[in-house]
Amino acid sequence: MHILNENLISLWRIYEKIDFRNTRFCSDCWVVVSLRVTLNEVAHSIFYAPMYVAIENGYFEDEGIELTLVTGFGADKTMTAVISGEADIGFMGSEASIYTYNEGANDSVVNFAQLTQRAGNFLVAREEMKDFKWTDLKGKDVLGGRKGGMPEMVFEYILKKNGIDPQTDLNINQGN
């Protein structure tokens, strides 16, 4: 019964978004012409370029979807928008839904894995570093991502895969 209730709630949320002013009815059918959807992206990113092209070329409109794109500026803010009903879809790392689930959220969020093919991490330096090796980071100060955020977790994973301890081998500034 729990799954049935969740599905009915999901269907109701979609039903609420249908603009019936643009709906044609006939004796034994009805056709939805438009569906309003708000998508909250964690950040404006080159990794979402296909979506931006689809928006600009009107592909969503061609399918009857009135898409409103909002930038959340952080997974925590994007997740809040989804949970509060301010957004229908949130583009963010999976950590936000894990955190809300672990905190006992009543309304779990469904994740779509691997929206992008690669992590959006870049390692840059103030000066050119010829023949860079990961061990060059030892003893350095590095600007990282938000503690617990997907970019920071990916960075620490890469460090560990290259034999660097993120806690002791360098100083990662997480903006605290």
Buried (B, 14 or more C-beta within 10 A) or exposed (E): EEEEEEEEEEEEEEEEBBEEEEEEEEEEEEEBEBBEBBBBBBBEBEBBEEBBEBBEEEBBEEEBBBBEBBBBEBBBBBBBBBBEEBBBBBBBBBBBBEBBEEEEEEEEBEBEEEEEEEBBBEEEEEEEEEEEEBEEBEEEEBEBBBEBBBBBBBBBEBBEEEEBEBEEBBEBEEEE
